[in-house]
Amino acid sequence: MVSIYWTLAGGSAVPADSATLEHTLSAAEQIHLKNLRFPRRRADWLLGRWVAKHLLCAADHRLHEIEMQRVSILRSAQGAPQVWASAENPFPVSLSLSHREGWAACALALAPDLALGIDLETIEPRPRSFVEDFFTPEEQAFLHRLPVTQSAFAVTLIWSLKEAALKALRVGLSWDTRRVNVHLPLALPSDSSWRGAAITVRGIHASWHAWWCVVEQKVLTLAVCTESVPEALIYVPLRHAHPVRQSMGC
């Protein structure tokens, strides 16, 4: 059974100067950074690599003796992040990244073939047309049963779980998001505890496991496509030495 390591960083936990973040980049990553035109996109991309490399070094003993500048996290042919510690072959892990408004989240499994996705979204209102265009009829019916005060949170949560599942499949938003159907209970506590969610994907006959929590007015979601339930979710604080095993809430 596989465990999922994850971390989330933003605000005061992140170095204020970009030079500190850039110090961890490989030569290939530095070239990619220079080609990013927009400052916000550059900042998000840079933060994501910094967070991911700290998680990699903390969770995988095989990288303990390797300098972070020798590790590259580049886009695969499918567009998903892929880890390289040498020029010959990709490093055997599954990695997913998400960033939003100065925060970055990363999930890691020491299993290269695991379909794993993480997503981070700010809780904010979205227009009715957004729900009509991207949500399934079942999801829309679920939203109609909720109090209006929970609408923005529920829409954000469903959208984030869809994104996490599509990242796990390494297709992103190239697929119709209505192929992913999210099932949630009517009671939706908005706290930092991990809670389970159910996901089905039209045309994918496989088992899904998904979780969500709320941190800093943002929804954080994880989705895994695998027959067996992952052994544990393990939080790796960037400022501390010891990972923390967490309940998966399901």
Disulfide bonds with the S-S distance in Angstrom:
none
